[in-house]
Amino acid sequence: MKPIFQAFAILLVAISQAHAADRPNILWITSEDNGPEVGCYGDSYADTPNIDAFAAKSMRYRTCWSNAPVCAPARTTIISGMYAPALGGEHMRSGVKLPEGMKLYPQVLRQAGYYCTNNSKTDYNFASDEAGWHQSNGKAHWRNRPDKETPFFSIFNFTVSHESKIRVRPHTPVHDPAKAVLPSYHPDTPEVRRDWAQYYDKVTQMDGDVGRVLKQLEADGLTDSTIVFYYGDHGSGMPRSKRWPFDSGLRVPMVLHVPEKYQDLAPEYYLSGGVSERLISFVDLAPTAISLAGGEIPSNMQGVAFAGPKNGPAKPYVFGFRGRMDERIDMVRSCTDGRYVYMRHFYPERPYLKHVAYMFETPTTAVWKRMFDAGELNEVQAKFWKAKPVEEMFDLESDPDETVNIATLPEHAARVTQMRNAIKDWMISMGDVGLVPEAEMHRLAGDTAPRTWAMEHVDFKSLVPLAFDALDIEGGLPTEKLVSLAADEDSIVRWWAVRGLSLRPSSPDRNSALVKAMADESPSVAIAACDGLVASPDHREIVIERLTQLSDVNKFGSYAPIAALNVLDMNAHLDADEKSRLVELPRKTKLSPKRGGEYVGRLLDDLK
C-alpha cells in the first residue's frame, strides 16, 4: 500500500474509533410481569429501593403501554419495531415467519457498530428466535465486547417477578398480606391477599437484580457513558392484568436515564427525577434505540423514536391488542390518551376470563372462578366471568380499576367516537393481519410470511369497517347484507359476515346462510357458522358432528381445531355421549407448533 493511502486508511480508522467513542452505550434492564407496582410510581406497599434511587436521578414516563398484555407478542413488537398484529404475531406462541429481508433492531445496531448482547430471554414469537445478537445466553454481558472502545447495547431480563413465581410454594410472605391493596374486581380472600403479597415480594427480589446490574455498570466506570432504560414487560401476572389489554395489563414502569455527556440525545423536557407526560409504547423502543445509536431506522418500523436525533412527534394515543391467549381465542383492540381507555371487543359473546390452564395455576384465579360459580361475588367481581359489550370506555381518574363502562353515556359520545375512529385508523394504517382468523391466515399464506401475503391480498381499508359493522347489532350491517356477504368470493369477508350473523337473532334467512356456511371450504368460516347455530335445537346434532370433524389435527392442523374446540367447550354444553366422541381425537401431530402444540390437548381435557 502506498504511504499516502496507508495514511488515509489509518485516518479513517482513527475517525471511526473517535466516532464510536462519542456514541453512548445503551443498557436495557427489563423485568417480567410487573406493572408500575414500584415505589417511584407512588406505590407505598412496594419495596424497591434500587429502582426508586435510579428513578430519582432519571425520568419516569407516566404512560408507557406494552402494546400486548403478555410476553411473547410484546416481544414481537419490541424486536421488530412493528405492532405484532401487523406481522400476524399477536397470538401467544404464533411462530410466524418474517418477511424476507426484514431487519430486527439488533441487526440494525450491529450495522451501526454496536456490540449487542441479550441476557437472555428471546421468545420473539417467530418461527426462529435468531435476532442477530453477538451473544444471547445467560453469560451475555457488555464485558465480553472485543475492546473498551466498542459501544455496546445490552439487555438484562429478570424473570423472578414472572407470573409463575407468584404461586411457588412454600413461600413465607415478607409483605404483609393483610396490608395488600386489592383491586376492586378481585374478591378479598386469603388466597388473593397471599398472591398479591408474594407478587410484591418477587418485585422486591427483582429490584435487587436491577441494583446488581447498575452496580456492575458503576464498577466498570461506565455510568457516565451509558444511557439506561428500566421497564417491565407488561402488567402484573395477576389475573385480569396479564393477558388483558386494559391499562392494568398494559401499563408498565419506564424509567430512562441519560447521563450529562449525552444530554443532546435526551428526550424533550428531560428532567432528572421528573415525569414525562408523553405517551410511549413498546413499538417505539426499537426506533428509539436505533436513533440513540445513530443508525438508520428501517422504513417498515411503525414506532416513533422518543429520544436521539430522530426523535419524532408525540402521539395522541397508544394502542393495545389481544389475540389468542394460549388455548383460548379472542380478539380485542384498545387505546388510551393517558386518562381514558377505549376497548373494542370482537368476541363480545365470550367472557373476559376463560379457562386458560396456565392462568388457573394461580390460586387467585381458581378461587375467583369458584366463587363466581357459587354466586358469592359482587357485581364488579362477577363481571369478568361474563359476556362483554362490543365496546367499553373507562376513566382512569375516577375508575382506576376499569370496572365502570362509560361508553354508553351521552356525555362521552364524542370521545367514544373519536377513540373508536382512532382504533380503526390504527388498524388500517398498520395493516392489522389479526383481522384474518389465525387458521385462515396460515391456510392462505402457506409458506409465505403472513405480512407479505396480507400486503398483497388483504384490503384493510374495507376489511376494518366490515369487522366493526358486522358485530354492531344495533347500528351496523343489517342481516340481509350479512347474508349476501356470507357468499362473497373472499373467505375473510365471508368469515366476518358469518361472525356477524352468529350474533344476530335467529331467522330463516340467517339460519339458512349459516347452514350453507358450515360446508365452506374454509374451516374458519365453517367453525364460525357452527358457533352461530350450536344453540339451536334444530341444528345442534349436525353442528356437533361438524365441529368434531373440524377438531381433528390430522386433517386440519392445529389452528382450526383450537377454534372448533373453543366453540364446543364454551357454547355447546355437551352431554356425556357427545364428550365421549371427542376423547378419541388426536391431541397433536408431528406438525404441531413447537411451542403451543399442547393447546389442542388442553382443550380436550377441559371437555372431559
C-alpha positions in Angstrom: 0.0 0.0 0.0 1.3 3.4 -0.9 2.2 5.6 2.0 -0.5 8.2 1.2 -3.2 5.5 1.0 -1.9 3.9 4.2 -2.0 7.2 6.0 -5.6 7.7 4.7 -6.7 4.3 5.9 -5.2 5.0 9.4 -7.0 8.3 9.5 -10.3 6.6 8.6 -9.9 4.1 11.4 -9.0 6.8 13.8 -12.1 8.8 12.8 -14.2 5.7 13.1 -12.9 4.9 16.6 -13.4 8.5 17.7 -16.9 8.4 16.4 -17.5 5.2 18.3 -16.1 6.7 21.5 -18.6 9.5 21.1 -21.6 7.3 20.9 -23.4 6.2 24.0 -23.6 2.7 25.4 -27.2 1.6 25.8 -28.5 -0.7 28.6 -32.0 -2.1 28.9 -32.9 -3.6 32.2 -36.3 -5.4 32.0 -38.4 -7.3 34.4 -41.2 -9.7 33.7 -44.9 -9.5 34.6 -44.9 -6.3 36.6 -46.7 -3.1 36.1 -46.0 0.2 37.9 -46.1 -1.5 41.3 -42.8 0.1 42.4 -42.2 2.8 44.9 -41.2 5.6 42.4 -44.6 5.3 40.8 -46.3 6.0 44.1 -47.0 2.5 45.4 -46.5 2.6 49.1 -46.8 -1.1 49.5 -43.8 -1.7 47.2 -40.3 -2.1 48.5 -38.0 -1.2 45.5 -35.1 0.9 46.8 -32.8 0.4 43.8 -35.3 1.3 41.2 -36.5 4.3 43.3 -32.9 5.6 43.7 -32.4 5.1 39.9 -35.6 7.0 39.2 -34.6 9.9 41.4 -31.8 10.8 39.0 -33.7 9.8 35.8 -37.0 10.5 34.2 -40.2 8.4 34.5 -42.8 8.0 31.8 -46.3 8.3 33.3 -47.9 6.3 30.5 -46.0 3.6 28.8 -48.0 0.7 27.3 -46.5 -2.7 26.4 -49.0 -2.9 23.4 -49.5 -6.6 24.3 -50.5 -7.8 27.8 -48.5 -11.0 27.5 -44.8 -11.6 27.0 -44.3 -13.2 23.5 -46.5 -10.7 21.4 -45.0 -7.9 23.4 -41.5 -9.1 22.5 -42.6 -9.5 18.9 -43.4 -5.8 18.9 -40.2 -4.7 20.6 -37.8 -6.7 18.5 -39.4 -5.8 15.2 -40.4 -2.2 15.9 -43.8 -3.2 14.4 -47.1 -4.0 16.1 -47.4 -7.7 16.4 -50.8 -7.9 14.6 -49.1 -6.3 11.6 -47.0 -9.5 11.4 -49.8 -11.9 12.2 -48.0 -12.5 15.5 -50.4 -11.2 18.1 -51.3 -14.7 19.2 -49.5 -16.3 22.1 -46.9 -18.7 20.5 -47.6 -17.6 17.0 -44.4 -18.9 15.4 -44.9 -16.7 12.3 -42.4 -16.2 9.6 -40.9 -12.7 8.9 -41.0 -11.0 5.5 -37.8 -11.7 3.5 -35.1 -9.1 4.1 -36.8 -7.6 7.2 -34.3 -6.4 9.8 -34.7 -6.6 13.5 -33.2 -3.9 15.7 -30.2 -5.8 16.9 -29.2 -6.3 13.3 -29.5 -2.6 12.6 -27.5 -1.8 15.8 -24.7 -4.2 14.7 -24.5 -2.4 11.4 -24.1 0.8 13.3 -21.1 -0.7 15.0 -22.6 -1.8 18.3 -21.7 -4.9 20.3 -25.1 -6.4 21.1 -25.9 -8.8 23.9 -29.1 -10.3 25.3 -29.2 -11.9 28.7 -31.1 -13.9 28.0 -34.8 -14.4 27.1 -35.8 -14.3 23.4 -39.4 -15.6 22.9 -40.0 -13.4 20.0 -43.0 -15.4 18.8 -41.4 -16.0 15.4 -40.6 -19.2 13.6 -37.0 -18.5 14.6 -35.6 -16.7 17.6 -32.5 -15.7 15.8 -32.3 -11.9 16.0 -28.7 -11.0 15.3 -27.2 -10.8 18.7 -23.4 -11.1 19.2 -24.3 -13.1 22.3 -27.6 -14.2 23.6 -27.5 -16.5 26.7 -27.1 -16.4 30.5 -23.5 -15.3 30.1 -24.1 -12.4 27.7 -22.6 -9.2 29.0 -21.1 -5.9 27.8 -17.9 -7.1 29.4 -17.5 -9.6 26.6 -17.1 -7.0 23.9 -13.9 -7.1 21.9 -12.5 -3.8 23.3 -13.5 -1.0 25.5 -13.8 1.4 22.6 -16.7 -0.5 21.0 -20.1 0.8 22.1 -22.5 -1.7 23.4 -26.2 -2.4 23.5 -27.0 -4.8 26.3 -30.2 -6.3 27.8 -30.6 -7.9 31.1 -34.0 -9.5 31.6 -35.1 -10.7 35.0 -37.8 -13.4 35.4 -38.1 -13.6 39.2 -41.3 -11.5 39.1 -42.9 -13.7 36.4 -46.5 -15.0 36.9 -45.2 -18.5 37.6 -43.2 -17.2 40.7 -46.4 -15.9 42.3 -47.7 -19.4 43.0 -44.4 -21.1 44.1 -44.9 -22.7 47.5 -43.6 -22.9 50.1 -43.1 -19.2 50.5 -43.1 -17.1 53.6 -44.5 -13.7 52.7 -42.4 -10.7 53.5 -45.1 -8.2 52.6 -48.0 -8.4 55.0 -51.0 -9.9 53.0 -53.3 -8.0 55.4 -51.9 -4.7 54.1 -52.2 -5.6 50.4 -54.4 -3.1 48.4 -56.6 -5.3 46.3 -58.2 -4.1 43.0 -62.0 -3.9 43.3 -62.5 -6.8 40.8 -60.7 -9.3 43.0 -62.5 -11.0 45.9 -61.0 -10.3 49.3 -59.9 -13.8 50.3 -56.7 -15.2 52.0 -55.6 -16.8 48.7 -55.9 -13.5 46.8 -54.1 -11.5 49.5 -51.4 -14.1 49.7 -50.8 -14.0 45.9 -50.6 -10.2 45.9 -48.1 -10.2 48.8 -46.0 -12.8 47.1 -46.1 -10.8 43.9 -44.7 -7.8 45.7 -42.0 -10.0 47.4 -40.9 -11.0 43.9 -40.8 -7.4 42.7 -38.5 -6.7 45.6 -36.2 -9.5 44.6 -36.3 -8.2 41.0 -35.3 -4.8 42.4 -32.2 -6.4 43.9 -31.3 -7.8 40.5 -31.7 -4.3 38.9 -29.4 -2.9 41.6 -26.7 -5.5 40.9 -26.5 -4.6 37.2 -26.4 -0.9 37.9 -23.5 -1.5 40.4 -21.7 -3.5 37.7 -22.0 -0.5 35.4 -20.7 1.7 38.1 -17.8 -0.6 38.9 -16.8 -0.6 35.2 -16.7 3.2 35.1 -19.5 3.3 32.5 -22.2 5.2 34.4 -21.4 8.5 32.7 -21.3 7.0 29.2 -24.4 4.7 29.2 -28.0 5.5 28.6 -30.1 3.2 30.8 -33.7 2.1 30.4 -35.6 0.2 33.1 -39.1 -1.2 32.2 -41.5 -4.1 33.0 -42.6 -6.2 30.1 -46.4 -5.9 30.7 -48.8 -5.7 33.6 -48.6 -7.9 36.7 -49.0 -11.6 36.4 -52.2 -11.5 38.4 -55.4 -12.4 36.6 -57.1 -9.5 34.6 -53.8 -7.8 34.4 -51.7 -10.2 32.3 -53.4 -11.3 29.1 -55.9 -8.3 29.0 -55.4 -5.0 27.2 -56.8 -2.9 30.0 -54.5 -0.3 31.4 -53.9 -2.8 34.2 -52.4 -5.3 31.7 -50.5 -2.8 29.6 -49.1 0.0 31.7 -45.6 -0.6 32.8 -42.9 1.4 34.6 -40.5 3.0 32.2 -37.5 4.9 33.6 -34.9 6.5 31.4 -31.5 7.8 32.5 -29.4 10.0 30.1 -26.0 11.0 31.6 -24.8 14.6 31.3 -22.4 13.7 28.5 -25.4 12.8 26.2 -27.9 15.4 27.1 -28.1 16.3 23.4 -29.7 12.9 22.9 -32.2 13.2 25.7 -35.9 13.4 25.1 -37.6 16.7 25.1 -38.2 18.2 28.5 -35.8 15.7 30.1 -35.6 16.4 33.8 -33.6 14.3 36.3 -36.2 13.0 38.8 -39.0 14.3 36.7 -42.0 12.7 35.0 -42.8 12.8 31.3 -46.4 13.0 30.1 -45.5 11.9 26.6 -47.4 8.7 25.6 -45.0 5.9 24.6 -45.3 2.2 24.0 -43.1 -0.8 23.1 -43.4 -0.3 19.4 -41.3 2.9 19.9 -38.4 1.1 21.7 -36.6 -0.2 18.6 -36.7 3.1 16.7 -35.5 4.9 19.9 -32.5 2.6 20.4 -31.5 3.0 16.7 -31.9 6.8 17.0 -29.7 6.9 20.1 -27.1 4.8 18.3 -27.0 7.0 15.2 -28.4 4.3 12.9 -31.0 4.4 10.2 -34.5 3.4 11.3 -35.9 0.9 8.8 -38.9 2.2 6.9 -41.1 -0.8 7.9 -40.8 0.1 11.6 -44.1 1.5 12.9 -42.9 3.1 16.2 -41.7 6.6 16.8 -38.4 7.4 18.4 -38.8 9.4 21.6 -35.1 10.2 22.1 -32.0 10.8 19.9 -31.6 12.8 16.7 -34.5 11.0 15.1 -36.9 11.9 17.9 -40.4 12.1 16.4 -43.6 13.8 17.3 -45.6 12.7 20.3 -48.7 10.6 19.6 -52.3 11.4 20.9 -52.9 7.7 21.6 -51.1 4.5 22.3 -52.6 1.1 21.4 -53.1 -2.3 22.8 -54.2 -5.7 21.4 -55.2 -9.2 22.5 -55.3 -12.3 20.3 -55.4 -15.9 21.1 -54.1 -16.5 24.7 -52.7 -20.0 24.8 -55.6 -22.3 24.0 -58.3 -19.5 24.1 -59.3 -17.5 21.1 -60.1 -13.8 21.4 -59.6 -10.5 19.7 -59.6 -7.1 21.4 -58.1 -3.8 20.4 -57.7 -0.9 22.9 -56.2 2.6 23.1 -55.6 5.3 25.7 -54.9 9.0 25.7 -53.4 8.7 29.2 -56.7 9.2 31.0 -59.4 7.4 29.1 -59.2 3.8 27.9 -61.3 2.6 24.9 -61.7 -1.1 24.2 -63.3 -2.9 21.3 -64.3 -6.5 21.6 -64.6 -8.8 18.5 -65.8 -11.8 20.5 -68.3 -9.9 22.8 -70.3 -13.1 23.5 -67.4 -14.8 25.2 -66.5 -13.9 28.8 -63.4 -11.8 29.6 -61.8 -14.6 31.6 -61.9 -18.1 30.2 -60.2 -21.3 31.3 -56.6 -21.0 30.4 -54.8 -23.9 32.1 -51.6 -21.9 32.8 -53.5 -19.0 34.3 -55.6 -21.3 36.6 -52.4 -22.5 38.3 -52.5 -19.2 40.2 -54.6 -19.6 43.4 -56.3 -16.2 42.9 -57.7 -17.4 39.5 -59.1 -20.6 40.9 -60.8 -19.1 43.9 -62.2 -16.2 41.9 -63.8 -18.6 39.5 -65.0 -20.9 42.2 -66.7 -18.0 44.0 -68.4 -16.9 40.7 -69.8 -20.4 40.2 -71.1 -20.4 43.7 -72.7 -16.9 43.3 -70.5 -15.4 46.0 -69.2 -12.4 44.1 -70.5 -8.8 43.9 -71.4 -7.3 40.6 -67.9 -5.8 39.9 -66.1 -9.1 40.7 -68.5 -11.2 38.8 -68.4 -9.0 35.6 -65.2 -10.6 34.3 -66.6 -14.1 34.1 -69.5 -12.9 31.9 -70.0 -11.8 28.3 -68.7 -8.4 27.2 -70.2 -5.4 25.5 -68.9 -4.6 22.0 -67.2 -1.5 23.2 -66.1 0.0 26.5 -64.5 3.1 27.8 -63.1 3.8 31.3 -62.0 7.0 33.0 -58.7 6.2 34.9 -59.1 9.2 37.1 -62.4 8.2 38.6 -62.2 4.5 37.9 -58.5 3.3 38.1 -59.6 -0.4 38.2 -61.5 0.0 34.9 -64.8 -1.6 36.0 -67.3 1.1 35.1 -68.1 1.2 31.4 -69.0 4.8 30.4 -69.1 4.2 26.6 -72.9 4.4 26.6 -73.2 7.7 28.5 -74.3 10.6 26.3 -71.8 13.0 27.7 -69.0 10.8 26.4 -70.4 10.1 23.0 -68.0 12.4 21.2 -64.9 10.9 22.9 -66.1 7.4 22.2 -66.5 8.2 18.5 -63.1 9.8 18.4 -61.3 6.9 20.1 -63.3 4.3 18.1 -62.1 6.0 14.9 -58.5 6.2 16.2 -58.6 2.4 16.6 -60.0 2.0 13.1 -57.4 4.3 11.6 -54.6 2.4 13.5 -55.8 -1.0 12.3 -55.8 0.2 8.7 -52.5 2.1 8.8 -50.6 -0.8 10.4 -52.2 -3.5 8.3 -53.8 -5.5 11.1 -53.4 -9.1 10.0 -55.2 -10.1 13.1 -58.4 -9.4 11.2 -57.7 -12.7 9.5 -58.6 -15.7 11.7 -55.3 -17.5 12.6 -56.2 -20.8 10.9 -57.3 -19.0 7.8 -54.1 -16.8 7.8 -51.9 -19.9 7.8 -54.1 -21.7 5.2 -54.0 -18.8 2.8 -50.4 -17.6 3.4 -48.9 -21.1 3.2 -45.1 -20.9 3.3 -45.2 -17.1 2.8 -44.7 -14.8 5.7 -48.2 -13.6 6.8 -47.2 -10.0 6.5 -46.0 -10.5 2.9 -49.1 -12.4 1.9 -51.5 -9.9 3.6 -50.0 -6.8 1.9 -50.7 -8.4 -1.4 -54.2 -9.9 -0.7 -56.0 -8.0 2.1 -57.8 -4.7 1.6 -57.6 -3.3 5.1 -59.5 -0.1 4.2 -62.6 -2.1 3.6 -62.0 -5.0 6.0 -61.7 -2.9 9.1 -65.1 -1.2 8.7 -66.6 -4.6 7.9 -65.2 -6.0 11.1 -66.7 -3.2 13.2 -70.1 -3.1 11.4 -70.6 -6.8 11.2 -70.6 -7.1 15.0 -72.7 -4.0 15.7 -76.2 -5.5 16.1 -78.0 -2.2 16.6 -76.3 0.2 14.2 -74.2 -2.0 11.9 -75.0 -4.0 8.9 -78.5 -5.5 8.5 -79.0 -9.2 8.4 -79.8 -9.3 4.7 -76.5 -7.6 3.9 -74.6 -10.1 6.0 -76.4 -12.9 4.3 -75.2 -11.6 1.0 -71.6 -11.1 2.2 -71.6 -14.7 3.6 -71.5 -15.8 -0.1 -68.6 -13.5 -1.0 -65.7 -14.9 -3.0 -63.2 -13.7 -0.3 -63.1 -16.2 2.6 -62.1 -13.4 5.0 -65.2 -11.3 4.1 -67.3 -14.5 4.4 -65.8 -15.1 7.9 -66.7 -11.6 9.2 -70.2 -11.9 7.7 -70.8 -15.2 9.3 -69.4 -13.9 12.6 -71.9 -11.1 12.4 -74.8 -13.5 11.6 -73.8 -15.7 14.6 -74.6 -12.7 16.9 -77.9 -11.9 15.2 -81.3 -13.3 16.4 -82.4 -16.5 14.7 -84.3 -16.1 11.4 -84.9 -18.3 8.4 -82.5 -16.3 6.1 -79.9 -16.1 8.8 -80.1 -19.8 9.7 -80.1 -20.8 6.0 -76.9 -18.8 5.4 -75.2 -20.4 8.4 -76.2 -23.9 7.4 -74.7 -23.3 4.0 -71.5 -21.8 5.5 -71.0 -24.9 7.7 -69.8 -26.6 4.5 -67.5 -23.8 3.5 -64.1 -24.8 2.1 -62.5 -22.5 4.8 -62.5 -24.4 8.1 -62.6 -21.0 9.9 -65.8 -19.9 8.1 -67.4 -23.3 8.9 -66.5 -23.1 12.6 -67.9 -19.5 12.8 -71.2 -20.8 11.2 -71.3 -23.7 13.7 -70.8 -21.2 16.5 -74.0 -19.3 15.3 -76.1 -22.5 15.2 -74.8 -24.5 18.2 -77.5 -23.2 20.5 -80.3 -24.1 18.0 -82.1 -27.4 18.9 -83.0 -27.9 15.2 -79.3 -27.8 14.2 -77.4 -29.0 17.3 -76.8 -32.6 16.1 -75.2 -31.6 12.7 -73.3 -28.8 14.4 -71.7 -31.1 17.0 -70.8 -33.6 14.2 -69.2 -30.9 12.0 -67.2 -29.3 14.9 -66.0 -32.7 15.9 -64.7 -33.3 12.3 -63.0 -29.9 12.4 -61.3 -30.7 15.6 -59.1 -33.4 14.0 -55.5 -32.2 14.0 -54.5 -34.9 11.5 -56.9 -33.4 8.9 -56.8 -29.7 9.7 -53.5 -28.9 11.5 -53.6 -27.2 14.9 -55.2 -23.8 14.5 -58.7 -24.8 13.1 -59.1 -27.5 15.8 -58.3 -24.9 18.5 -61.1 -22.7 17.2 -63.5 -25.6 16.9 -62.8 -26.9 20.4 -63.3 -23.4 21.8 -66.8 -23.4 20.4 -67.5 -26.9 21.7 -66.2 -26.2 25.2 -67.7 -22.8 25.7 -71.0 -22.9 23.8 -72.1 -26.4 23.0 -72.9 -27.7 26.6 -72.0 -31.2 25.6 -73.6 -34.3 27.2 -71.6 -37.4 28.2 -72.2 -39.2 24.9 -71.0 -36.2 22.9 -67.9 -35.8 25.0 -67.0 -39.4 24.6 -66.7 -39.0 20.9 -64.1 -36.3 21.4 -61.9 -38.4 23.6 -60.7 -40.4 20.6 -59.5 -37.3 18.8 -55.7 -36.9 18.4 -54.1 -34.4 20.7 -51.2 -33.3 18.5 -49.2 -34.3 15.4 -45.6 -34.1 14.3 -46.5 -30.9 12.5 -48.0 -29.2 15.6 -46.2 -26.0 16.5 -43.1 -26.4 18.6 -44.4 -24.1 21.2 -48.2 -24.3 21.7 -48.6 -27.8 20.4 -50.2 -28.8 23.6 -53.2 -26.4 23.3 -55.5 -28.9 21.5 -54.8 -31.5 24.3 -55.6 -28.9 26.9 -59.0 -28.1 25.3 -59.8 -31.8 25.0 -59.0 -32.1 28.8 -61.4 -29.3 29.5 -64.2 -31.1 27.7 -63.9 -34.3 29.8 
